[in-house]
């Protein structure tokens, strides 16, 4: 299993070492959006680099989490548990939450 907190730190160190942005949060959100768009394009066009594009999304997300001092691993684990306890009901073909986690 991967230690996401350790990986976040490694990604942040690489951002510093390479001179990438580590302060402009808005830019990081925009770059994540750009990478997600590239991943969608690869998926839609059935390109062979879809996995690499998804990795870019994850790397940027972990970098942003490091900038914001958020332990993404802890947040993901908490959210997974919360989602497990939520209940949904399909109404007119749309899932609606009926119980909060």
N, C-alpha and C positions, 0 to 999 in steps of 0.2 A: 504494500500500500504506500502511496505517496504521502509525504508530510507536506501538506499545502503551506503551512506557515513557513517552513524552511524554504520551500520553493518561492514563496512570495518575497522573502528576503533576498534570495539569489537573483530573482528578476529585478528587484529594485537596485541591487548592487550593479547589475549589468546596465541598467538605465543610466546610473551615475557614471560608470566607467566609459560608456559610449557617448555620453553627452546628450542623452535623450531628456525630454521634459520630465521634471519631477515636482513641479510647482503649480502648473496651470491645470486645475481640475476640469474646467470646461473643455479644454483641448483634449484631455484624456477621454472624456465621455464621447466627444466627436470622433476620436480615433477608434474607439471601440465600435461605434456605429459604422464607421467606414469598413472595419474588418468584418463585421457581421454581414454587411452588404456584399463584400467580396465572397464570403462563405456562401451566401444565398446564390450569388451568381454562379459559383462553381457547382453548386447542387443543381440549379436549374439547367445549366448547360452540360451537366454530367462530366465535368472536368475532373482530371485525376488528382488535383490538389485540394480537394474538399477537406480532407483531414488536416492538412497544413493550415488552411484558412481557419478552421475551427480552433486549432492550436493557437493561432494568432489572437483570436477573440479571448481565449482563456488567459493568455499571457498578458494582454492589455488589461483585462479585468483584475488579475492578480496584482499587476503593477499599480493600478488605481487604488486597489484596496490597501496596498502598502503605503502609498502616498497619504491616504486618509487614516492610516493607522487602524485599520479594521482587520481583525483576524478572520479571513474569509472561511477558513476551515470550520471554525466554531459557528459562524453564522450559517453556513450551509447545513451543518449537522442539526442546528436548532430548527431551521426551516423545514428540513426533511421530516423531523418529528412532528412539527406543527401540521404539515400537510397530511401526514398519516392519520391524524385525528379529525380532519375535516371530512364532512359528508356533503355529497352533491346529489342533485336530482335533475334529470333532463326534462326540461319544459319547452315544448315546441322546438325540439332539436338542439336546444342550448343548455349546457350545464350551468346550474345555479347552485351556489353554496347554500346549504341548509343548516349546517352546523360548523361553527368556528373551531379551529384546532386548539 
